[in-house]
């Protein structure tokens, strides 16, 4: 038979998820302690293995839900890692995804029900296998996406101040933004709704709250608009 696969090598396919969060000051990643060998007890990305009945997206969503309780979030396939010796336990390829969540919306459940913990990007300890390389690639992809698509809003609460938005972009891009230039740039995109509400925690005068207008953004894209920070 021409289509006889019995003589071919059988290789495991893992799915590893780099989950980014933002706490109004710092960009963070979500890590867990690995509960099986090899490297049991060491810090790892959220991961698991592809099942026969799944495609990769299905596997990534199942793994996130099982290990963190998180679902229905922004997620994007990143890269496939295939070094022969990347996993000492078995010949394993890994397709990585990165995801974006608002920490405040999920943090309580993560802390109470699961062993996952947040670590600052600049403070994260060494990870197993090639997971550190996965994180590096994900950060670079996130930075490229954030200046060309409005994915950064996934890391913010539904209502946010201009200061929170600026801090987010400073955390993602790892560089300070001039306040006036940043505000002018954001306002020129015309994809925010300025609310009548104010955040009164930052000052006596308060700061106006904004929302991302996805419907308006999608309409502008259909007419040739390009998001650029």
C-alpha positions in Angstrom: 0.0 0.0 0.0 1.2 3.5 -0.9 -0.4 5.0 2.2 1.0 2.7 4.8 2.3 4.7 7.8 3.1 1.8 10.0 6.9 2.1 9.4 7.0 5.8 10.2 8.1 7.3 13.5 5.4 8.2 16.0 6.2 11.6 17.6 4.3 13.4 20.4 2.9 16.9 19.8 2.7 19.2 22.8 0.8 22.5 23.0 2.4 25.2 25.2 0.6 28.5 26.1 2.4 31.8 27.0 -0.3 33.8 28.9 0.4 37.5 29.2 -1.4 39.7 31.8 -1.1 43.3 32.9 -1.7 44.6 36.4 -1.6 48.4 35.5 2.1 48.6 36.1 3.8 45.5 34.8 3.5 42.9 32.0 3.4 39.4 33.5 3.3 35.8 32.4 1.4 32.9 34.0 3.4 29.9 35.1 2.7 26.6 36.9 4.8 23.9 38.6 5.1 20.9 36.5 3.5 17.9 38.2 5.2 15.0 36.3 8.7 13.9 35.3 10.9 14.9 33.7 11.6 18.2 35.6 8.7 17.6 38.0 8.3 20.5 40.5 10.0 23.1 38.2 8.3 26.1 36.7 6.7 25.6 33.3 4.4 27.3 30.8 0.8 26.0 30.7 0.9 23.0 28.5 -0.3 19.5 27.5 -0.6 17.2 24.5 -2.7 17.1 21.4 -5.3 14.4 21.3 -6.4 12.4 18.3 -9.8 14.1 18.1 -8.5 17.7 18.3 -7.0 20.3 16.1 -4.3 22.5 17.6 -6.7 25.4 18.5 -9.0 22.9 20.3 -6.1 21.5 22.2 -4.9 25.0 23.3 -8.3 26.0 24.5 -8.8 22.7 26.4 -5.4 22.9 28.1 -6.1 26.5 29.2 -9.5 25.6 30.6 -8.2 22.5 32.4 -5.1 24.0 34.0 -6.3 27.6 34.6 -10.1 27.8 34.3 -9.7 30.4 31.6 -11.6 30.4 28.3 -12.8 32.7 25.6 -9.7 34.9 25.5 -7.5 36.3 22.7 -5.1 33.6 21.6 -2.7 33.3 18.6 -0.6 30.5 17.4 3.1 31.4 17.6 5.7 28.9 16.5 6.5 25.2 16.4 9.7 24.0 18.3 11.2 20.8 17.0 14.8 20.3 18.3 15.4 16.6 18.5 16.5 16.8 22.2 14.2 19.5 23.4 12.3 17.1 25.8 14.5 14.5 27.5 11.4 12.3 28.3 10.3 11.6 24.7 10.7 12.9 21.1 8.3 15.7 21.3 7.4 18.7 19.1 5.7 21.7 20.7 3.4 24.2 19.0 3.2 27.4 21.2 0.4 29.9 21.5 0.3 33.2 23.3 -2.8 34.6 25.0 -3.8 37.9 26.5 -6.0 38.4 29.6 -6.9 41.1 32.1 -5.4 39.9 35.4 -8.1 41.5 37.6 -10.8 39.5 35.8 -9.2 36.1 36.4 -6.7 36.4 39.3 -9.0 35.3 42.2 -10.0 32.0 40.5 -6.4 31.4 39.5 -5.1 31.8 43.0 -7.9 29.8 44.7 -8.5 26.9 42.4 -5.2 26.4 40.5 -1.5 26.4 41.2 -0.8 29.0 38.5 1.1 32.1 39.6 2.0 35.4 37.9 5.6 36.5 37.4 6.9 39.8 36.0 8.5 39.5 32.6 11.8 40.8 34.0 11.6 38.7 37.2 10.5 35.3 35.8 12.8 32.4 36.9 14.4 29.9 34.5 11.8 27.6 32.9 12.1 24.0 31.8 13.2 22.8 28.3 13.0 25.6 25.7 10.1 27.4 27.4 12.3 30.5 27.9 12.8 30.7 24.2 9.1 30.4 23.7 8.5 33.4 26.0 11.2 35.5 24.2 9.5 34.8 20.8 6.1 35.6 22.2 7.2 38.9 23.6 8.7 39.9 20.2 5.4 38.9 18.5 3.3 40.8 21.1 5.4 44.0 20.5 4.9 43.7 16.8 1.2 43.1 17.1 0.6 45.8 19.7 1.8 48.6 17.4 -0.1 47.3 14.4 -3.4 45.9 15.9 -5.5 46.8 18.9 -4.7 43.6 20.8 -3.4 45.5 23.8 -6.9 46.3 24.8 -7.4 42.6 25.7 -5.0 43.3 28.7 -7.1 46.2 30.1 -10.4 46.3 31.9 -13.4 47.2 29.8 -13.2 50.8 31.0 -9.7 52.4 31.4 -8.0 55.7 31.6 -5.6 57.2 29.1 -2.8 56.8 31.7 -3.6 53.1 32.1 -3.4 52.7 28.3 -0.1 54.5 28.1 1.4 52.4 31.0 0.3 49.3 29.1 2.1 50.3 25.9 5.2 51.3 27.9 5.2 47.8 29.6 4.7 46.0 26.3 7.3 48.0 24.3 9.7 48.3 27.3 10.1 52.1 26.6 8.7 55.3 27.9 6.1 57.2 25.8 5.8 61.0 25.7 2.4 61.7 27.3 1.3 64.4 24.8 2.5 62.5 21.7 0.9 59.3 22.9 -2.4 60.9 23.6 -2.4 62.6 20.2 -1.5 59.4 18.5 -4.3 57.5 20.2 -6.9 60.2 19.6 -6.0 60.4 15.9 -7.0 56.7 15.5 -10.5 57.5 16.6 -11.3 54.1 17.9 -12.0 55.0 21.6 -15.2 56.1 23.2 -14.7 58.8 25.8 -17.2 58.2 28.7 -18.9 60.6 31.0 -17.5 58.6 33.9 -14.3 59.3 35.8 -11.8 57.2 37.7 -11.5 59.1 41.0 -8.8 57.0 42.5 -5.9 58.7 40.8 -6.6 62.3 41.8 -9.2 64.6 43.3 -10.1 65.9 39.9 -10.3 62.3 38.4 -9.5 60.9 35.0 -12.0 60.3 32.2 -12.6 56.7 31.4 -12.5 55.3 27.8 -13.7 52.1 26.0 -12.4 50.5 22.9 -14.9 50.8 20.1 -14.5 47.4 18.3 -17.5 48.0 16.0 -16.0 51.3 14.8 -12.6 49.8 14.4 -13.8 46.8 12.3 -15.8 49.2 10.1 -12.7 51.4 9.6 -10.6 48.3 8.7 -13.1 47.4 6.1 -12.5 50.8 4.6 -8.7 50.5 4.5 -7.8 51.8 8.0 -4.5 50.7 9.5 -4.0 50.7 13.3 -0.5 52.0 14.2 0.9 53.2 17.5 
